[in-house]
Amino acid sequence: MFFRDNWWKVSFRRIFWLLALILFFLLLLPLVRQFFFARIGRWLYILLFAASTSALLTPIMMVVATKVGIVDTPGGRKIHTRVTPLLGGVAIIISFISALLANMILDARAIALIAGGTLVAIIGLIDDWKNIPARYKFIIQVVVVFLLIRSGIILDLFPDKTIGGYLLNALFTIVWIVGLTNAMNFIDGMDGLATGVSAIISLFMGIVAFQTDQPFMGWIAIAMLGSCLGFLPFNFSLNKQAAIFLGDAGSTFLGFVLSALAIKATWADNNPIVSFATPVLIFWVMIFDMVYITVERIITGKVKSFHDWIEYVGTDHIHHRLLAVFGDRRKAVSFIFFICATLGISAITLRNARPIDGVLTVVQAFLITIIVSILEYSGRNHTN
């Protein structure tokens, strides 16, 4: 049935889907699986399995979303011009979980991470369908993070032998995960932006996992990377509008899982500067956007309470203002991609860096932030 839909008329997407179909069935063959595991590596099998599954599921989700009415309608602050399906995140979630369950042994914390991300995604799916007040979504996200903390996924910034230290670690864990979960949701405002940023973050987390000999972290990051890459051609094109969006289910799932994985990982041995700087650099664009708009909204009086901050919806995010500067969505998205990649490269160079090198890298990130801030300020008068 979906062979008659618009997505099928786009030759690149058609070829991509057919290749994914062939690859998926090849990967199901026991001999192919054994060859990858014995000769090439489990990581590549997971990457290809996740990518092919995501690519196959995405057109199906387009049809389902259209049939049940889970679509994004143009209007208001939205910049797309046609009704677009919203279940793209479901394809990513299913492919991500399938790739992990089929190819690795999960420990208790990995299971908690996946379960927590799935629960957050379910709430996002309901929001895509019926709309849930932001404060309720926020409360549920905090509760889910509490469950992660109970499973052992918690920041190690302060000595945890004291109650005060443990509570501070728990508080910063909540701020980190909930903040980045919503930051990912906030930047999901242009074709391919959240998906591409998630893919870049996943790539560099996978590289750090390889550097630090953390195969489980690497497999999870690679599964996320593959899921995003399989979905991206349907969500981003150089000459067409997106055929499908992530939806809140997809963007919150990506933000939640990646931010929680960053806590679960070990970034460096006996080097607190590297341990702190590496994840901050990898997630820098999301952190910057969240902090920047929060400070500006408070200073300008747009938000005067925590309730206002949660409920406020505007067009003052980094992608909105870069769009005003560049006048082209793809240029704005590409610019953000390159910033993410630049800071990601800085992060992976920190592994064997001296403490002073780590400090200088953070300073470099700060200078890049100033450059982006100048660009954002140039586009400020064109947004609200």
LOTOR-858534 format. One record per residue: residue number from 1; residue in three letters; x, z, y of N, C-alpha, C in turn. Coordinates in steps of 0.05 Angstrom, whole numbers. Each point is the difference from the previous one (the first is absolute). Example, Ala and Ser with C-alpha at 12.3 -4.5 7.8 and 13.67 -1.06 7.14 Angstrom:
# LOTOR-858534
VORO|num|residu|n_xx|n_zz|n_yy|ca_xx|ca_zz|ca_yy|c_xx|c_zz|c_yy
VORO|1|ala|264|156|-114|-18|0|24|18|0|24
VORO|2|ser|-7|-14|21|16|1|24|-15|14|22
//
This chain:
# LOTOR-858534
VORO|num|residu|n_xx|n_zz|n_yy|ca_xx|ca_zz|ca_yy|c_xx|c_zz|c_yy
VORO|1|met|17|0|-24|-17|0|24|17|0|25
VORO|2|phe|22|17|0|16|1|24|18|-24|4
VORO|3|phe|-1|-20|-20|16|-24|4|-11|-17|23
VORO|4|arg|-26|6|8|-12|-15|21|3|14|27
VORO|5|asp|12|23|1|3|15|24|22|-11|17
VORO|6|asn|1|8|25|20|-11|19|28|5|-8
VORO|7|trp|5|23|-12|28|7|-7|12|-21|-19
VORO|8|trp|-17|-12|-17|9|-19|-20|8|-27|13
VORO|9|lys|-11|-5|24|6|-25|13|28|0|13
VORO|10|val|12|24|2|26|2|12|21|-5|-22
VORO|11|ser|15|-21|2|17|-9|-22|20|21|-9
VORO|12|phe|13|13|20|20|20|-7|-12|23|-16
VORO|13|arg|-23|10|9|-13|22|-14|-8|-9|-28
VORO|14|arg|-9|-25|-3|-8|-10|-26|24|0|-19
VORO|15|ile|22|-12|9|24|-1|-17|10|28|-6
VORO|16|phe|0|18|20|9|28|-4|-17|13|-21
VORO|17|trp|-27|-4|1|-18|13|-20|5|-10|-28
VORO|18|leu|4|-27|-3|5|-12|-26|26|10|-12
VORO|19|leu|21|2|17|26|10|-9|-3|29|-9
VORO|20|ala|-15|16|15|-5|28|-7|-14|2|-27
VORO|21|leu|-19|-18|-4|-15|0|-26|19|-5|-23
VORO|22|ile|16|-20|3|19|-7|-22|20|23|-4
VORO|23|leu|10|11|22|20|22|-3|-13|24|-13
VORO|24|phe|-25|6|7|-13|24|-11|-2|-2|-30
VORO|25|phe|-8|-23|-11|-3|-3|-29|27|-1|-14
VORO|26|leu|20|-11|13|27|1|-11|10|29|-3
VORO|27|leu|-5|16|21|9|28|0|-14|17|-21
VORO|28|leu|-23|-9|-9|-15|15|-21|12|-5|-28
VORO|29|leu|17|-20|-3|12|-6|-26|21|21|-7
VORO|30|pro|-1|12|-23|19|21|-8|29|-9|2
VORO|31|leu|6|-25|-8|27|-10|1|11|-2|29
VORO|32|val|-18|-8|18|8|-1|29|5|28|10
VORO|33|arg|-17|18|-6|3|28|8|26|11|-10
VORO|34|gln|6|-4|-26|24|11|-11|25|-13|12
VORO|35|phe|-2|-26|7|23|-13|12|6|12|27
VORO|36|phe|-20|5|16|4|12|27|12|28|-3
VORO|37|phe|-11|16|-17|9|28|-3|29|1|-11
VORO|38|ala|7|-19|-18|26|2|-12|22|-15|15
VORO|39|arg|-7|-23|13|20|-17|12|0|1|31
VORO|40|ile|-23|1|12|-2|-2|29|-4|26|14
VORO|41|gly|-21|14|-8|-5|26|11|-30|5|3
VORO|42|arg|-7|26|-4|-28|7|2|-11|-4|28
VORO|43|trp|17|3|20|-9|-2|28|-12|-28|6
VORO|44|leu|14|-21|-10|-10|-27|6|-26|-5|-15
VORO|45|tyr|-3|11|-24|-25|-4|-14|-23|14|15
VORO|46|ile|5|24|10|-21|14|15|-7|-15|25
VORO|47|leu|20|-11|14|-4|-15|25|-18|-25|-6
VORO|48|leu|7|-15|-20|-15|-25|-6|-28|7|-11
VORO|49|phe|-2|21|-16|-26|7|-11|-19|9|22
VORO|50|ala|10|16|19|-17|9|22|-7|-23|18
VORO|51|ala|19|-18|6|-6|-22|18|-20|-20|-12
VORO|52|ser|3|-6|-25|-18|-19|-13|-28|11|-3
VORO|53|thr|-2|26|-7|-26|13|-2|-14|1|27
VORO|54|ser|15|7|20|-12|2|27|-10|-28|9
VORO|55|ala|16|-21|-5|-8|-27|8|-25|-9|-15
VORO|56|leu|-2|7|-25|-24|-8|-16|-25|15|9
VORO|57|leu|3|25|7|-23|16|6|-11|-5|29
VORO|58|thr|17|-8|18|-8|-3|28|-23|-19|4
VORO|59|pro|0|-24|-11|-24|-18|3|-25|12|-12
VORO|60|ile|3|15|-22|-24|13|-12|-11|21|19
VORO|61|met|18|15|13|-9|20|19|-14|-13|24
VORO|62|met|9|-24|7|-12|-15|22|-30|-6|-6
VORO|63|val|-4|-9|-25|-27|-6|-8|-17|25|-1
VORO|64|val|11|21|-12|-15|26|-3|-7|11|27
VORO|65|ala|19|1|18|-5|11|27|-21|-16|15
VORO|66|thr|0|-26|-3|-20|-17|13|-28|5|-12
VORO|67|lys|-1|3|-26|-26|4|-13|-13|26|7
VORO|68|val|16|22|1|-11|26|5|0|7|30
VORO|69|gly|11|-17|17|-1|4|29|21|19|11
VORO|70|ile|22|3|-14|22|16|11|19|-19|14
VORO|71|val|-8|-6|25|14|-20|16|5|11|28
VORO|72|asp|19|-12|14|7|7|28|-12|-21|18
VORO|73|thr|-18|8|17|-14|-18|18|14|-1|27
VORO|74|pro|5|-23|12|14|-2|26|-17|14|22
VORO|75|gly|14|9|20|-13|13|23|15|24|10
VORO|76|gly|-5|9|24|13|24|11|30|-4|4
VORO|77|arg|15|19|-10|30|-1|3|13|-17|-22
VORO|78|lys|-16|-11|-19|11|-16|-21|8|-28|10
VORO|79|ile|22|-10|-10|11|-25|10|-5|-24|-19
VORO|80|his|-11|5|-24|-5|-23|-17|-27|-12|8
VORO|81|thr|-4|-25|-9|-23|-15|10|-21|-7|-21
VORO|82|arg|4|9|-24|-19|-6|-21|-4|23|-19
VORO|83|val|-22|1|-13|-6|21|-19|21|-1|-23
VORO|84|thr|13|22|-6|21|1|-20|-4|22|-20
VORO|85|pro|4|-6|-26|-3|21|-21|20|22|4
VORO|86|leu|-7|24|-9|16|24|5|11|14|-25
VORO|87|leu|-2|-12|-23|9|13|-25|28|-7|-9
VORO|88|gly|16|-10|18|27|-8|-8|16|24|-10
VORO|89|gly|-4|23|11|14|24|-9|-6|7|-29
VORO|90|val|-24|-6|-10|-6|6|-28|17|-16|-18
VORO|91|ala|6|-26|6|18|-16|-16|28|12|-1
VORO|92|ile|9|10|23|27|13|1|0|25|-17
VORO|93|ile|-21|16|3|-1|26|-15|0|-4|-30
VORO|94|ile|-17|-19|-9|-2|-5|-29|27|-11|-11
VORO|95|ser|11|-19|14|25|-12|-9|23|21|0
VORO|96|phe|1|16|21|21|21|2|-2|20|-24
VORO|97|ile|-23|10|-4|-4|20|-22|4|-13|-27
VORO|98|ser|-9|-24|-4|3|-14|-25|29|-5|-7
VORO|99|ala|16|-8|20|28|-5|-4|15|25|-8
VORO|100|leu|-8|23|12|13|25|-7|-8|10|-28
VORO|101|leu|-26|0|-5|-10|10|-26|10|-16|-23
VORO|102|ala|5|-26|4|8|-18|-21|30|0|-5
VORO|103|asn|15|11|19|29|-4|-2|18|24|5
VORO|104|met|-12|24|3|17|23|4|-14|25|-9
VORO|105|ile|16|21|-5|-11|26|-7|-3|16|26
VORO|106|leu|-23|10|5|-5|14|25|3|30|-3
VORO|107|asp|14|13|18|1|29|0|-24|12|15
VORO|108|ala|-2|26|0|-23|13|12|-3|-6|30
VORO|109|arg|23|0|14|-2|-6|28|-7|-28|6
VORO|110|ala|9|-19|-16|-8|-28|4|-30|-4|-5
VORO|111|ile|-10|14|-20|-29|-2|-6|-16|12|23
VORO|112|ala|10|22|11|-14|12|24|1|-18|23
VORO|113|leu|23|-14|4|2|-19|23|-20|-23|-3
VORO|114|ile|-2|-11|-24|-18|-22|-5|-29|9|3
VORO|115|ala|-6|23|-11|-27|11|1|-8|6|29
VORO|116|gly|18|11|15|-5|6|28|-5|-25|16
VORO|117|gly|17|-20|-4|-4|-26|14|-26|-13|-7
VORO|118|thr|-8|2|-26|-25|-12|-9|-24|14|13
VORO|119|leu|1|27|2|-21|14|13|-3|-7|29
VORO|120|val|22|-2|14|0|-8|28|-11|-28|3
VORO|121|ala|7|-18|-19|-10|-27|1|-30|-1|-5
VORO|122|ile|-10|17|-17|-29|0|-5|-15|7|25
VORO|123|ile|10|20|14|-12|8|26|1|-23|19
VORO|124|gly|23|-14|1|2|-23|17|-19|-23|-8
VORO|125|leu|-5|-3|-26|-18|-20|-9|-29|6|9
VORO|126|ile|-7|25|-3|-27|8|10|-2|-4|30
VORO|127|asp|22|5|14|0|-5|29|-3|-29|7
VORO|128|asp|13|-18|-16|-3|-28|4|-29|-9|-4
VORO|129|trp|-14|14|-18|-27|-8|-7|-21|12|18
VORO|130|lys|2|27|4|-21|14|15|9|14|26
VORO|131|asn|26|0|5|11|14|23|-2|30|-2
VORO|132|ile|22|14|0|2|29|-1|13|10|25
VORO|133|pro|-11|20|13|13|11|24|29|7|-5
VORO|134|ala|17|-6|20|29|3|-3|7|29|-7
VORO|135|arg|-14|20|10|7|28|-5|-3|7|-29
VORO|136|tyr|-20|-12|-14|-4|6|-28|22|-13|-17
VORO|137|lys|8|-24|8|23|-13|-15|25|16|4
VORO|138|phe|4|11|24|24|16|6|0|25|-18
VORO|139|ile|-22|14|-1|-2|24|-16|6|-5|-30
VORO|140|ile|-11|-22|-10|4|-7|-28|29|-6|-5
VORO|141|gln|13|-14|18|28|-7|-3|17|26|0
VORO|142|val|-6|19|17|15|25|0|-4|15|-27
VORO|143|val|-24|0|-10|-5|13|-26|16|-13|-23
VORO|144|val|1|-27|1|15|-14|-21|30|6|2
VORO|145|val|10|2|24|28|8|4|6|28|-11
VORO|146|phe|-19|18|4|2|27|-11|4|-2|-31
VORO|147|leu|-15|-17|-13|2|-4|-28|27|-11|-8
VORO|148|leu|11|-18|17|27|-10|-5|21|22|2
VORO|149|ile|-4|17|20|19|22|4|-1|19|-25
VORO|150|arg|-23|5|-10|-3|16|-24|14|-12|-24
VORO|151|ser|2|-27|-1|13|-14|-22|30|-1|3
VORO|152|gly|10|9|24|29|0|4|11|-20|19
VORO|153|ile|-18|-17|12|9|-20|20|-2|13|27
VORO|154|ile|22|11|10|1|14|25|28|-3|12
VORO|155|leu|0|-2|26|26|-2|15|17|24|-4
VORO|156|asp|26|-4|1|19|22|-4|17|3|26
VORO|157|leu|-13|6|21|14|2|26|9|29|6
VORO|158|phe|-15|19|-10|5|28|5|3|15|-27
VORO|159|pro|15|23|0|3|15|-25|-28|8|-11
VORO|160|asp|-5|-7|-25|-26|4|-11|-3|27|-15
VORO|161|lys|21|16|2|-1|26|-14|-17|20|16
VORO|162|thr|-5|-6|25|-17|17|16|-27|-13|5
VORO|163|ile|-21|16|5|-26|-10|5|0|-18|25
VORO|164|gly|14|9|20|1|-15|25|12|-27|-4
VORO|165|gly|22|-1|-15|13|-26|-5|-17|-19|-16
VORO|166|tyr|-14|11|-21|-18|-16|-16|-23|-11|17
VORO|167|leu|-11|17|17|-23|-9|17|9|-22|20
VORO|168|leu|24|3|11|10|-20|18|4|-27|-15
VORO|169|asn|12|2|-24|3|-25|-16|-27|-13|-6
VORO|170|ala|-20|17|-6|-26|-11|-6|-13|-13|24
VORO|171|leu|4|13|23|-11|-10|25|12|-28|7
VORO|172|phe|26|-1|-2|13|-26|7|-6|-21|-21
VORO|173|thr|-5|8|-25|-9|-19|-20|-27|-12|7
VORO|174|ile|-18|17|9|-26|-10|8|2|-19|24
VORO|175|val|16|8|19|3|-17|25|12|-27|-8
VORO|176|trp|21|1|-18|13|-25|-8|-19|-19|-14
VORO|177|ile|-13|10|-21|-17|-17|-17|-25|-9|15
VORO|178|val|-15|19|11|-24|-7|14|6|-18|25
VORO|179|gly|21|7|14|7|-16|23|7|-29|-7
VORO|180|leu|16|-4|-21|8|-27|-8|-23|-15|-13
VORO|181|thr|-17|15|-14|-23|-13|-12|-18|-13|21
VORO|182|asn|-4|15|22|-17|-10|21|16|-20|18
VORO|183|ala|26|3|2|16|-19|15|-1|-28|-13
VORO|184|met|0|0|-27|-2|-26|-14|-28|-12|4
VORO|185|asn|-20|17|1|-27|-9|5|-2|-11|29
VORO|186|phe|14|12|19|-2|-8|28|13|-28|3
VORO|187|ile|23|-5|-13|13|-26|4|-12|-22|-16
VORO|188|asp|-20|6|-16|-14|-21|-15|-20|-14|18
VORO|189|gly|11|-13|21|-18|-12|20|6|-30|4
VORO|190|met|19|-11|-16|6|-28|2|6|-11|-28
VORO|191|asp|-5|-25|-4|4|-12|-26|28|5|-11
VORO|192|gly|1|13|-24|25|4|-14|17|23|10
VORO|193|leu|-8|13|22|19|20|12|4|24|-18
VORO|194|ala|-21|14|-7|3|24|-17|12|-8|-28
VORO|195|thr|-9|-22|-11|10|-8|-26|30|-6|2
VORO|196|gly|8|-15|20|28|-7|3|18|24|6
VORO|197|val|-10|18|17|16|24|6|2|17|-25
VORO|198|ser|-21|2|-16|1|15|-25|20|-12|-20
VORO|199|ala|0|-27|-1|19|-14|-18|29|6|9
VORO|200|ile|5|-1|26|27|5|10|9|29|-6
VORO|201|ile|-18|19|5|6|28|-5|5|4|-30
VORO|202|ser|-17|-13|-17|4|3|-29|27|-12|-9
VORO|203|leu|7|-23|12|26|-12|-7|23|18|6
VORO|204|phe|1|12|23|23|17|7|-1|27|-15
VORO|205|met|-24|9|-6|-1|24|-17|11|-6|-28
VORO|206|gly|-6|-24|-10|10|-8|-26|31|-3|1
VORO|207|ile|11|-11|22|29|-2|2|13|27|1
VORO|208|val|-12|19|15|12|27|1|-2|13|-27
VORO|209|ala|-22|-5|-15|-2|11|-27|22|-11|-18
VORO|210|phe|7|-25|3|22|-12|-15|27|13|8
VORO|211|gln|3|4|26|25|13|10|4|28|-11
VORO|212|thr|-22|14|-2|1|29|-8|-7|5|-29
VORO|213|asp|-3|-22|-16|-5|3|-28|-26|15|-6
VORO|214|gln|-22|-9|12|-26|12|-4|-19|-21|-10
VORO|215|pro|1|-6|-27|-16|-22|-11|-30|3|4
VORO|216|phe|-10|25|-2|-29|3|2|-9|-6|28
VORO|217|met|14|10|20|-6|-7|28|1|-30|4
VORO|218|gly|21|-13|-12|3|-29|3|-23|-15|-12
VORO|219|trp|-8|8|-24|-22|-14|-13|-26|2|16
VORO|220|ile|-5|23|11|-25|3|16|2|-17|25
VORO|221|ala|23|0|13|3|-16|24|-2|-30|-6
VORO|222|ile|12|-8|-22|-1|-28|-8|-28|-9|-7
VORO|223|ala|-15|18|-13|-28|-6|-7|-16|-4|25
VORO|224|met|5|16|21|-14|-3|25|8|-26|14
VORO|225|leu|26|-6|-1|10|-25|12|-13|-24|-13
VORO|226|gly|-1|-1|-26|-12|-22|-15|-30|-3|7
VORO|227|ser|-14|22|1|-28|-1|6|-5|-11|28
VORO|228|cys|16|8|19|-3|-11|27|7|-30|2
VORO|229|leu|21|-8|-14|9|-28|0|-21|-18|-13
VORO|230|gly|-13|10|-21|-21|-16|-12|-24|-4|17
VORO|231|phe|-6|19|17|-23|0|18|6|-15|26
VORO|232|leu|25|1|9|7|-9|27|-8|-29|7
VORO|233|pro|4|-19|-19|-8|-28|7|-29|-3|7
VORO|234|phe|-17|17|-10|-29|-1|7|-7|15|26
VORO|235|asn|19|16|8|-4|18|24|15|-10|24
VORO|236|phe|20|-18|-4|16|-9|22|8|-29|-4
VORO|237|ser|-4|-16|21|7|-29|-2|10|-9|28
VORO|238|leu|18|-20|0|10|-10|25|-20|-17|15
VORO|239|asn|-19|-11|-15|-19|-18|14|-30|5|-6
VORO|240|lys|-5|22|-15|-28|6|-6|-5|30|5
VORO|241|gln|-25|7|5|-7|28|1|0|12|-28
VORO|242|ala|2|27|-1|0|14|-25|-26|-6|-15
VORO|243|ala|3|-4|-26|-24|-5|-17|-13|27|-8
VORO|244|ile|16|21|2|-10|27|-9|17|21|14
VORO|245|phe|-13|23|6|14|22|12|5|23|-20
VORO|246|leu|18|18|6|5|23|-16|-24|19|-1
VORO|247|gly|-12|4|24|-20|20|2|13|28|2
VORO|248|asp|-16|20|8|10|27|1|10|10|-27
VORO|249|ala|-13|-9|-21|8|8|-27|29|-8|-5
VORO|250|gly|7|-25|7|27|-9|-5|21|12|19
VORO|251|ser|-6|1|26|19|9|19|6|30|-4
VORO|252|thr|-20|16|-5|5|29|-4|14|5|-27
VORO|253|phe|-6|-16|-20|14|3|-26|30|-6|4
VORO|254|leu|6|-22|13|28|-7|5|14|22|15
VORO|255|gly|-12|9|22|13|21|16|4|25|-15
VORO|256|phe|-20|8|-15|1|26|-15|21|-1|-22
VORO|257|val|0|-21|-16|18|-1|-23|29|-2|10
VORO|258|leu|5|-17|20|28|-4|9|10|25|14
VORO|259|ser|-16|13|16|9|25|13|4|22|-20
VORO|260|ala|-17|3|-20|3|20|-20|25|-6|-18
VORO|261|leu|4|-25|-6|24|-8|-15|26|8|14
VORO|262|ala|-1|-3|27|24|7|16|6|30|-3
VORO|263|ile|-20|17|-4|5|28|-4|9|6|-28
VORO|264|lys|-11|-15|-19|8|4|-28|29|-8|-5
VORO|265|ala|10|-19|16|27|-11|-5|22|19|10
VORO|266|thr|24|-5|-10|24|14|9|16|-21|16
VORO|267|trp|5|5|25|12|-20|17|30|2|2
VORO|268|ala|11|24|-4|29|4|1|7|27|-12
VORO|269|asp|25|2|-10|10|25|-11|17|14|21
VORO|270|asn|-8|24|7|15|17|18|7|-13|27
VORO|271|asn|-18|-16|10|4|-13|26|-27|1|15
VORO|272|pro|-6|21|14|-26|3|12|-6|-21|21
VORO|273|ile|20|-10|14|-5|-21|20|-10|-26|-13
VORO|274|val|13|-8|-22|-8|-24|-15|-27|5|-12
VORO|275|ser|-5|23|-11|-26|6|-13|-23|-2|20
VORO|276|phe|6|9|25|-21|-1|21|-2|-28|12
VORO|277|ala|23|-13|5|-1|-26|15|-10|-23|-17
VORO|278|thr|6|-1|-25|-7|-23|-17|-30|-5|-1
VORO|279|pro|-16|19|-8|-29|-6|0|-12|-4|28
VORO|280|val|11|14|20|-10|-4|27|5|-28|10
VORO|281|leu|24|-11|-6|6|-28|7|-18|-20|-14
VORO|282|ile|-5|5|-26|-16|-19|-15|-29|0|10
VORO|283|phe|-10|23|8|-28|2|10|-1|0|31
VORO|284|trp|21|-8|13|3|4|29|-23|-13|16
VORO|285|val|-7|-25|-7|-20|-14|16|-27|15|-1
VORO|286|met|-7|10|-23|-26|14|-3|2|27|16
VORO|287|ile|22|14|-3|4|25|15|-2|-5|30
VORO|288|phe|15|-20|8|1|-7|29|-28|-6|11
VORO|289|asp|-15|-17|-14|-27|-7|10|-18|24|2
VORO|290|met|0|17|-21|-17|24|1|8|18|23
VORO|291|val|26|6|3|8|18|21|-5|-12|28
VORO|292|tyr|6|-25|3|-2|-14|26|-29|1|10
VORO|293|ile|-19|-8|-17|-28|-2|9|-11|29|4
VORO|294|thr|9|19|-16|-10|27|3|9|12|27
VORO|295|val|25|-3|6|11|10|26|-14|-14|23
VORO|296|glu|-2|-26|-1|-12|-15|22|-29|7|4
VORO|297|arg|-15|3|-22|-29|6|2|-4|28|12
VORO|298|ile|18|18|-6|-2|27|11|7|0|30
VORO|299|ile|21|-14|7|9|-1|28|-21|-14|17
VORO|300|thr|-12|-21|-10|-19|-16|16|-28|13|-1
VORO|301|gly|-4|21|-16|-25|13|-1|-21|-14|-18
VORO|302|lys|9|-19|-16|-19|-13|-18|-9|19|-22
VORO|303|val|17|18|-8|-7|21|-19|6|27|12
VORO|304|lys|-19|19|-3|3|26|12|-2|22|-21
VORO|305|ser|-5|-7|-25|-2|19|-22|8|-13|-26
VORO|306|phe|3|17|-20|7|-10|-27|-22|-18|-10
VORO|307|his|-25|7|5|-23|-16|-8|1|-27|13
VORO|308|asp|7|-1|26|2|-26|14|22|-17|-12
VORO|309|trp|22|13|-8|23|-15|-11|-8|-13|-27
VORO|310|ile|-15|14|-16|-8|-10|-26|-19|-23|3
VORO|311|glu|-19|2|18|-22|-19|3|7|-24|17
VORO|312|tyr|22|2|16|6|-21|20|8|-26|-14
VORO|313|val|-12|-22|9|6|-26|-10|6|-18|24
VORO|314|gly|24|-12|1|7|-16|23|17|-24|-8
VORO|315|thr|8|-16|20|17|-23|-4|27|4|13
VORO|316|asp|11|24|-3|26|7|12|22|3|-20
VORO|317|his|-4|-9|-25|21|2|-20|22|-21|5
VORO|318|ile|22|3|-15|23|-17|4|-7|-29|-3
VORO|319|his|-16|-7|-20|-6|-28|-5|-18|-12|22
VORO|320|his|-18|17|11|-17|-10|22|16|-7|24
VORO|321|arg|19|17|7|16|-4|24|21|-22|-3
VORO|322|leu|11|-2|-24|18|-23|-5|-15|-26|0
VORO|323|leu|-25|0|-8|-17|-24|1|-4|-8|30
VORO|324|ala|-4|20|17|-3|-6|28|25|-11|12
VORO|325|val|23|9|-9|26|-10|10|6|-28|-11
VORO|326|phe|-3|-4|-26|8|-26|-12|-22|-21|1
VORO|327|gly|-25|10|1|-22|-19|1|-6|-14|-27
VORO|328|asp|11|10|-21|-3|-12|-27|1|22|-21
VORO|329|arg|-19|1|-17|-2|21|-21|24|-1|-19
VORO|330|arg|7|-24|-8|21|-3|-20|27|9|11
VORO|331|lys|4|-6|26|25|9|13|1|30|1
VORO|332|ala|-23|13|7|-1|29|1|6|12|-27
VORO|333|val|-13|-11|-21|3|11|-27|29|-4|-9
VORO|334|ser|11|-24|4|27|-6|-8|20|18|14
VORO|335|phe|-4|6|26|17|18|15|1|27|-13
VORO|336|ile|-23|11|-7|-2|26|-13|14|-1|-27
VORO|337|phe|-3|-21|-15|13|-3|-26|30|2|3
VORO|338|phe|11|-14|20|29|0|4|10|27|9
VORO|339|ile|-16|14|16|8|27|8|2|18|-24
VORO|340|cys|-20|-2|-17|-1|16|-25|24|-6|-17
VORO|341|ala|6|-25|-3|23|-8|-17|27|9|12
VORO|342|thr|2|-2|26|24|9|14|6|29|-5
VORO|343|leu|-21|16|4|3|29|-4|4|7|-30
VORO|344|gly|-13|-16|-17|4|5|-29|29|-5|-8
VORO|345|ile|12|-21|10|28|-5|-6|18|22|10
VORO|346|ser|-7|11|24|15|23|10|-2|24|-19
VORO|347|ala|-24|3|-12|-5|23|-18|17|-2|-26
VORO|348|ile|2|-24|-11|15|-2|-25|31|1|4
VORO|349|thr|8|-4|24|29|3|6|9|29|2
VORO|350|leu|-19|18|1|6|29|4|10|14|-25
VORO|351|arg|-4|-12|-23|6|13|-25|28|13|0
VORO|352|asn|20|-16|7|27|10|0|12|3|28
VORO|353|ala|-18|4|19|8|2|28|10|29|6
VORO|354|arg|17|2|20|8|26|10|-23|12|17
VORO|355|pro|0|26|3|-22|12|16|-3|-13|28
VORO|356|ile|23|-6|13|-1|-12|26|-13|-28|-1
VORO|357|asp|5|-15|-22|-13|-26|-3|-30|3|-2
VORO|358|gly|-9|21|-14|-28|5|-2|-13|6|27
VORO|359|val|14|15|16|-9|7|27|-2|-25|17
VORO|360|leu|21|-17|-2|0|-25|16|-22|-19|-8
VORO|361|thr|-6|0|-26|-21|-18|-10|-27|9|11
VORO|362|val|-4|26|1|-25|10|12|-1|-6|30
VORO|363|val|22|2|13|1|-8|29|-6|-29|3
VORO|364|gln|11|-17|-18|-7|-28|1|-30|-5|-3
VORO|365|ala|-12|14|-18|-29|-2|-4|-15|8|25
VORO|366|phe|10|20|14|-12|9|25|2|-21|21
VORO|367|leu|23|-14|1|4|-21|20|-19|-24|-6
VORO|368|ile|-3|-6|-25|-19|-21|-8|-28|8|9
VORO|369|thr|-6|26|-3|-26|10|8|-4|-5|30
VORO|370|ile|21|5|16|-3|-5|29|-5|-29|6
VORO|371|ile|13|-18|-15|-4|-29|4|-29|-7|-6
VORO|372|val|-11|11|-23|-27|-6|-7|-19|13|20
VORO|373|ser|7|23|10|-17|14|20|-3|-17|26
VORO|374|ile|23|-12|8|-1|-17|24|-19|-24|-5
VORO|375|leu|2|-11|-24|-18|-23|-6|-29|10|0
VORO|376|glu|-5|23|-13|-27|11|0|-11|5|28
VORO|377|tyr|17|11|17|-9|6|27|-7|-26|15
VORO|378|ser|14|-21|-7|-6|-26|13|-28|-10|-8
VORO|379|gly|-8|8|-24|-27|-8|-10|-21|20|5
VORO|380|arg|7|22|14|-19|22|3|-24|-7|17
VORO|381|asn|5|-16|21|-22|-6|18|-21|-19|-12
VORO|382|his|8|-12|-23|-18|-18|-13|-16|13|-23
VORO|383|thr|4|26|-5|-14|15|-20|-13|24|12
VORO|384|asn|-18|13|-16|-12|24|11|4|24|-17
//
